[in-house]
Amino acid sequence: MTQVSWRDRTEWPLAAAAILFLLVYSIQVISQPEQDLRQILEVLTWVIWAVFLIDYLVNFWLAPNRRQWFVHNLHELLIVVLPMLRPLRLLRLITLLRALNRAGGRALRGRILMYVLASAGILSYAAALAVLDIERTDPEANITTLGDALWWAMTTITTVGYGDHYPVTDTGRLIAAALMIGGIAVLGVVTASLASWLVESVAAETAADVEVADESVRRELAEVRAQLQVLTQALQHQKG
């Protein structure tokens, strides 16, 4: 089996595992379940982590150049290692975004924009969960409910930043910085897509105008050629 075939076979199962993890993490953060359910959810979280670890090891083993693959895929290592810290476990959702990216990349521009919006929604919700998880235990926190966290995430990813809610912990600020970068990237993709659409529309209209102009010129040349032919025949007839 090659690395490409392995990725093709595991891409959507890993995306499903990422969605399952998001569901489990949401239950842990929002409902704050009892001890028994909390333990079950924690075990399920580590099972999902083991799935991502296996995927990383298999990709590393199947890579044609393992050293080069390791250097070029350090983010894959972060997905496996950093999520041992609970708020950073959401890095596993990068797998889901990657699957959406490949699906959007093979589709039309409208579906690419849909992928971008879906990515923005996932990033906002994941960041809201992570910030709520880490912030609400701090005495000085002003993000203490899911509503506060979602509002903060929306104002942050859109780069509006009202300032009514903000993280006070170092980890929360790190999550905020990542969300800001993600927001800029999302806006950049949307802007680039719209600019590309405008350029193609203008180019298509210009090409159509040029084609019409060329057709008009060809018609006029044909008329001139016909008139010259008539005049030539008239002169020849007079000479004859």
The 8 nearest C-alpha neighbors of each residue, nearest first, counted from 0:
[[1, 4, 2, 5, 61, 3, 6, 57],
 [2, 0, 4, 3, 61, 5, 62, 6],
 [1, 3, 5, 61, 4, 62, 58, 6],
 [4, 2, 6, 1, 5, 7, 0, 8],
 [3, 5, 7, 1, 6, 2, 8, 0],
 [6, 4, 2, 8, 3, 7, 9, 1],
 [7, 5, 9, 3, 8, 4, 10, 2],
 [6, 8, 4, 5, 10, 9, 3, 11],
 [9, 7, 5, 6, 10, 4, 11, 12],
 [8, 10, 6, 12, 7, 11, 13, 5],
 [9, 11, 13, 6, 7, 12, 8, 14],
 [10, 12, 14, 13, 9, 15, 98, 8],
 [13, 11, 15, 9, 14, 10, 16, 8],
 [14, 12, 16, 11, 15, 10, 9, 17],
 [13, 15, 95, 11, 17, 12, 16, 94],
 [16, 14, 12, 18, 13, 17, 11, 19],
 [15, 17, 13, 19, 14, 18, 20, 12],
 [16, 18, 14, 20, 15, 92, 19, 91],
 [17, 19, 21, 15, 20, 16, 22, 14],
 [20, 18, 16, 22, 21, 17, 15, 23],
 [19, 21, 17, 23, 18, 22, 24, 16],
 [20, 22, 18, 24, 19, 23, 25, 17],
 [21, 23, 19, 25, 20, 24, 18, 26],
 [24, 22, 20, 26, 25, 21, 19, 40],
 [23, 25, 27, 21, 26, 22, 20, 28],
 [26, 24, 22, 28, 27, 23, 29, 21],
 [27, 25, 23, 24, 30, 29, 28, 22],
 [28, 26, 24, 31, 25, 29, 30, 23],
 [27, 29, 25, 26, 31, 132, 30, 24],
 [30, 28, 26, 25, 31, 27, 145, 128],
 [29, 31, 26, 32, 28, 27, 25, 33],
 [30, 32, 27, 28, 29, 33, 26, 37],
 [33, 31, 30, 37, 36, 27, 34, 26],
 [34, 32, 36, 35, 37, 31, 38, 30],
 [33, 35, 37, 36, 38, 32, 39, 31],
 [36, 34, 38, 37, 33, 39, 32, 40],
 [37, 35, 39, 38, 33, 34, 32, 40],
 [36, 38, 34, 40, 35, 39, 32, 33],
 [37, 39, 41, 35, 36, 40, 34, 42],
 [40, 38, 36, 42, 41, 37, 43, 35],
 [41, 39, 43, 37, 38, 42, 44, 36],
 [40, 42, 44, 38, 43, 39, 37, 45],
 [41, 43, 39, 45, 44, 40, 38, 46],
 [44, 42, 46, 40, 41, 45, 39, 47],
 [45, 43, 41, 47, 42, 46, 40, 48],
 [44, 46, 48, 42, 47, 43, 49, 41],
 [47, 45, 43, 49, 48, 44, 42, 50],
 [46, 48, 50, 44, 45, 49, 43, 16],
 [47, 49, 45, 51, 46, 50, 52, 44],
 [48, 50, 52, 46, 47, 51, 45, 53],
 [51, 49, 47, 53, 48, 52, 54, 46],
 [50, 52, 54, 48, 49, 53, 55, 79],
 [51, 53, 49, 55, 54, 50, 79, 48],
 [54, 52, 56, 50, 55, 51, 57, 49],
 [53, 55, 51, 57, 52, 56, 58, 50],
 [54, 56, 52, 58, 53, 57, 59, 51],
 [55, 57, 59, 53, 58, 54, 60, 52],
 [58, 56, 60, 54, 59, 55, 61, 53],
 [59, 57, 61, 55, 60, 56, 62, 2],
 [58, 60, 56, 62, 57, 61, 65, 55],
 [59, 61, 57, 58, 62, 56, 65, 63],
 [62, 60, 2, 58, 59, 57, 1, 63],
 [61, 63, 65, 59, 64, 60, 58, 2],
 [64, 62, 65, 61, 68, 2, 60, 67],
 [63, 65, 62, 67, 66, 68, 69, 61],
 [66, 64, 68, 62, 67, 69, 59, 63],
 [65, 67, 69, 68, 64, 70, 71, 62],
 [66, 68, 70, 69, 65, 64, 71, 72],
 [69, 67, 65, 71, 66, 70, 72, 64],
 [68, 70, 66, 72, 67, 71, 65, 73],
 [69, 71, 67, 68, 72, 73, 66, 65],
 [72, 70, 68, 69, 73, 67, 74, 66],
 [73, 71, 74, 69, 75, 70, 68, 76],
 [72, 74, 76, 75, 70, 71, 69, 77],
 [73, 75, 77, 72, 76, 78, 71, 79],
 [76, 74, 78, 73, 72, 77, 79, 55],
 [75, 77, 73, 79, 74, 78, 80, 72],
 [76, 78, 74, 80, 81, 79, 75, 73],
 [79, 77, 75, 76, 90, 91, 80, 81],
 [78, 80, 76, 77, 52, 81, 82, 51],
 [79, 81, 77, 82, 78, 76, 83, 84],
 [82, 80, 83, 77, 84, 87, 78, 79],
 [88, 83, 81, 87, 84, 80, 85, 79],
 [82, 84, 81, 85, 80, 88, 87, 79],
 [85, 83, 82, 87, 86, 81, 88, 80],
 [84, 86, 88, 87, 83, 82, 89, 129],
 [87, 85, 129, 88, 84, 89, 133, 132],
 [86, 88, 82, 89, 85, 84, 90, 81],
 [82, 89, 87, 90, 85, 86, 91, 84],
 [88, 90, 91, 87, 92, 125, 86, 82],
 [89, 91, 92, 88, 78, 93, 87, 82],
 [90, 92, 89, 93, 78, 94, 17, 88],
 [91, 93, 95, 94, 90, 17, 89, 96],
 [94, 92, 96, 91, 95, 90, 97, 78],
 [95, 93, 97, 92, 96, 14, 91, 98],
 [94, 96, 14, 92, 98, 97, 93, 17],
 [97, 95, 93, 99, 98, 94, 100, 118],
 [96, 98, 100, 94, 95, 99, 93, 101],
 [97, 99, 95, 101, 100, 96, 10, 102],
 [100, 98, 96, 102, 97, 101, 103, 114],
 [99, 101, 97, 103, 98, 102, 104, 96],
 [100, 102, 104, 98, 103, 99, 97, 105],
 [103, 101, 99, 100, 104, 105, 98, 106],
 [104, 102, 111, 100, 106, 105, 101, 110],
 [103, 105, 101, 102, 106, 100, 111, 107],
 [106, 104, 103, 102, 101, 107, 111, 100],
 [107, 105, 103, 104, 110, 102, 108, 111],
 [106, 108, 110, 109, 111, 105, 103, 104],
 [109, 107, 111, 110, 112, 106, 192, 103],
 [108, 110, 112, 111, 107, 113, 106, 114],
 [109, 111, 113, 112, 108, 107, 103, 106],
 [112, 110, 103, 108, 114, 113, 109, 115],
 [111, 113, 115, 109, 110, 114, 116, 108],
 [112, 114, 110, 116, 111, 115, 117, 109],
 [115, 113, 111, 117, 112, 116, 103, 118],
 [116, 114, 112, 118, 113, 117, 119, 111],
 [115, 117, 119, 113, 118, 114, 120, 112],
 [116, 118, 114, 120, 119, 115, 113, 121],
 [119, 117, 115, 121, 116, 120, 122, 114],
 [120, 118, 116, 122, 117, 121, 123, 115],
 [119, 121, 117, 123, 118, 122, 124, 116],
 [120, 122, 118, 124, 123, 119, 125, 117],
 [121, 123, 119, 125, 120, 124, 126, 118],
 [124, 122, 120, 152, 126, 121, 125, 119],
 [123, 125, 127, 121, 126, 122, 120, 128],
 [126, 124, 122, 128, 127, 123, 121, 129],
 [125, 127, 129, 123, 128, 124, 122, 130],
 [128, 126, 148, 124, 130, 149, 125, 129],
 [129, 127, 125, 131, 126, 130, 132, 124],
 [128, 130, 86, 126, 132, 131, 127, 125],
 [131, 129, 127, 133, 132, 171, 128, 134],
 [132, 130, 128, 134, 129, 133, 135, 148],
 [131, 133, 129, 130, 28, 134, 128, 135],
 [132, 134, 130, 131, 135, 129, 136, 171],
 [135, 133, 131, 136, 137, 130, 140, 132],
 [134, 136, 143, 137, 131, 140, 133, 142],
 [135, 137, 134, 138, 133, 140, 132, 143],
 [136, 138, 140, 135, 139, 134, 168, 133],
 [139, 137, 140, 136, 135, 134, 141, 167],
 [140, 138, 137, 141, 167, 134, 135, 136],
 [139, 141, 137, 142, 138, 134, 135, 167],
 [140, 142, 143, 164, 139, 165, 166, 135],
 [143, 141, 147, 140, 148, 144, 164, 135],
 [142, 144, 135, 141, 131, 147, 140, 134],
 [145, 143, 147, 146, 142, 148, 131, 135],
 [144, 146, 148, 147, 149, 131, 143, 29],
 [147, 145, 149, 144, 148, 150, 143, 151],
 [148, 146, 150, 144, 142, 145, 149, 151],
 [147, 149, 127, 145, 151, 146, 150, 142],
 [150, 148, 152, 146, 127, 151, 147, 145],
 [149, 151, 153, 147, 152, 148, 146, 154],
 [150, 152, 148, 154, 149, 153, 164, 155],
 [151, 153, 149, 155, 123, 150, 154, 127],
 [154, 152, 150, 155, 156, 151, 149, 157],
 [153, 155, 160, 159, 151, 157, 152, 156],
 [156, 154, 158, 152, 160, 153, 157, 179],
 [155, 157, 182, 158, 179, 153, 178, 154],
 [156, 158, 155, 159, 154, 182, 153, 183],
 [159, 157, 155, 156, 160, 154, 179, 182],
 [160, 158, 154, 157, 161, 155, 156, 153],
 [159, 161, 154, 155, 162, 158, 151, 157],
 [162, 160, 163, 159, 154, 164, 151, 155],
 [161, 163, 164, 160, 165, 151, 154, 159],
 [162, 164, 161, 165, 151, 160, 141, 147],
 [165, 163, 162, 151, 141, 142, 147, 166],
 [164, 166, 162, 167, 163, 151, 141, 142],
 [167, 165, 171, 172, 168, 134, 140, 142],
 [166, 168, 140, 165, 171, 169, 172, 139],
 [169, 167, 171, 170, 166, 172, 134, 137],
 [168, 170, 172, 171, 173, 167, 166, 174],
 [171, 169, 173, 172, 168, 174, 133, 130],
 [172, 170, 168, 174, 166, 173, 130, 169],
 [171, 173, 175, 169, 174, 170, 166, 176],
 [172, 174, 170, 176, 171, 175, 169, 177],
 [175, 173, 171, 177, 172, 176, 178, 170],
 [176, 174, 172, 178, 173, 177, 179, 171],
 [175, 177, 179, 173, 178, 174, 172, 180],
 [178, 176, 174, 180, 175, 179, 181, 173],
 [177, 179, 181, 175, 176, 180, 156, 182],
 [180, 178, 182, 176, 181, 156, 177, 155],
 [181, 179, 183, 177, 182, 178, 184, 176],
 [180, 182, 178, 184, 179, 183, 185, 177],
 [183, 181, 156, 179, 185, 184, 180, 157],
 [182, 184, 180, 186, 181, 185, 187, 179],
 [183, 185, 187, 181, 182, 186, 180, 188],
 [186, 184, 182, 188, 187, 183, 181, 115],
 [185, 187, 189, 183, 188, 184, 190, 182],
 [188, 186, 184, 190, 185, 189, 191, 183],
 [187, 189, 191, 185, 190, 186, 192, 184],
 [190, 188, 186, 192, 187, 191, 193, 185],
 [189, 191, 187, 193, 188, 192, 186, 194],
 [190, 192, 194, 188, 189, 193, 187, 195],
 [193, 191, 195, 189, 194, 190, 188, 196],
 [192, 194, 196, 190, 195, 191, 197, 189],
 [195, 193, 191, 197, 196, 192, 190, 198],
 [194, 196, 192, 198, 193, 197, 191, 199],
 [195, 197, 193, 199, 194, 198, 200, 192],
 [198, 196, 200, 194, 195, 199, 201, 193],
 [199, 197, 195, 201, 200, 196, 202, 194],
 [198, 200, 202, 196, 197, 201, 203, 195],
 [201, 199, 197, 203, 202, 198, 196, 204],
 [202, 200, 204, 198, 203, 199, 205, 197],
 [201, 203, 199, 205, 200, 204, 198, 206],
 [202, 204, 206, 200, 205, 201, 199, 207],
 [205, 203, 207, 201, 206, 202, 208, 200],
 [206, 204, 202, 208, 207, 203, 201, 209],
 [205, 207, 209, 203, 204, 208, 202, 210],
 [206, 208, 204, 210, 205, 209, 203, 211],
 [209, 207, 205, 211, 210, 206, 212, 204],
 [210, 208, 212, 206, 211, 207, 213, 205],
 [209, 211, 207, 213, 208, 212, 206, 214],
 [210, 212, 214, 208, 209, 213, 207, 215],
 [213, 211, 209, 215, 214, 210, 208, 216],
 [212, 214, 210, 216, 215, 211, 209, 217],
 [213, 215, 211, 217, 212, 216, 210, 218],
 [214, 216, 212, 218, 213, 217, 211, 219],
 [217, 215, 213, 219, 218, 214, 220, 212],
 [216, 218, 214, 220, 215, 219, 213, 221],
 [219, 217, 215, 221, 216, 220, 214, 222],
 [218, 220, 222, 216, 221, 217, 223, 215],
 [221, 219, 223, 217, 222, 218, 224, 216],
 [220, 222, 224, 218, 219, 223, 217, 225],
 [221, 223, 219, 225, 220, 224, 226, 218],
 [224, 222, 220, 226, 225, 221, 227, 219],
 [223, 225, 221, 227, 222, 226, 220, 228],
 [224, 226, 228, 222, 223, 227, 221, 229],
 [227, 225, 229, 223, 228, 224, 222, 230],
 [228, 226, 230, 224, 229, 225, 231, 223],
 [227, 229, 231, 225, 226, 230, 232, 224],
 [228, 230, 226, 232, 227, 231, 233, 225],
 [231, 229, 233, 227, 232, 228, 234, 226],
 [232, 230, 228, 234, 233, 229, 227, 235],
 [231, 233, 235, 229, 230, 234, 236, 228],
 [234, 232, 230, 236, 231, 235, 229, 237],
 [235, 233, 237, 231, 236, 232, 230, 238],
 [234, 236, 232, 238, 237, 233, 239, 231],
 [235, 237, 239, 233, 234, 238, 232, 231],
 [238, 236, 234, 239, 235, 233, 232, 231],
 [239, 237, 235, 236, 234, 233, 232, 231],
 [238, 236, 237, 235, 234, 233, 232, 231]]
